[in-house]
Amino acid sequence: MEGAVEVQRPAVLLVPGWSDTALRLRACSDYLVQSGWSAGHVRRLDFRDRFGSNVGHAEEVADAVAALSAATGQPRVAVVAHSMGGLALRRCLIDTNGSAVHTAVFVGTPHMGTLVAWAAWGRGGAEMRPGSEFLRDLNARSLPPTVRAVCLRTPIDTRVIPGSSAWLEGTECMTVRLPPHSRMLRHRPTLQQIVGILAAPAADSTTAARYTRTNEGLTRAAGGVRQRPARCSSIPQSGNSRH
């Protein structure tokens, strides 16, 4: 249409969880393309060691972000991370000060650990155990204020126990209904919510401060979820359970 302004979609890196591969992220990447993203602006990461340490994974995330930024010409990109992949993303953001990421979406990430990790193997499994040295160090440091951070959780998550571990203090928190943990990035209402988050204007230091520093504690409904921009310490409930 003549005179129409084309909205540039942010380049998006998708990060898998413990034991998963890029193939697990295909439904999400396909949905983004169907929603208007260029195929070249969506990439799926494959970790060299699916069960490895989040410290090494964080370096791989940083390298993938840099490669995506260079390929698309976007100085800052968005990252959507599932499960343990979110821990690697947090470590990456802290190590790099979030210089190349404007939006981070954590999908079913065990920020405070999960009891299920006692049955998980590899360095990654050990690092997800509540009270691990890795988690103590990670949770002692804050995310960069220039990064918009959003946490998504499902009330029927049997992989993140306790469920409150999927929320991180100071981020936007949303409850999606009702995919199991393993299907969160294949669940259409969850994917719709992610598209809505990513389609929002890229965060800068001013807008990001509202998400990370406000103490107003206001809640607002969006897409069948409740989100609390200021804090994630109490669990907001959705009035829509048909998803």
Buried (B, 14 or more C-beta within 10 A) or exposed (E): EEEEEEEEBBBBBBBBBBBBEBEBBBBBBBBBBEBEBEEEBBBBBBBEEBBBBBBBBBBBBBEBBBEBBEEBEBEBBBBBBBBBBBBBBBBBBBBBEBBBBBBBBBBBBBBBBBBBBEEBEBBBBBBBBBEBEBBEEBBEEEBBBBBBBBBBBBBEBEBBBEBBBBBBBBBBBBBBBBBBBBEBBBBEBBBBBBBEBBEEEBBEEEBBEBBBEEEEEEBEEEBBBBBBBBBBEEBBEBEEEEB
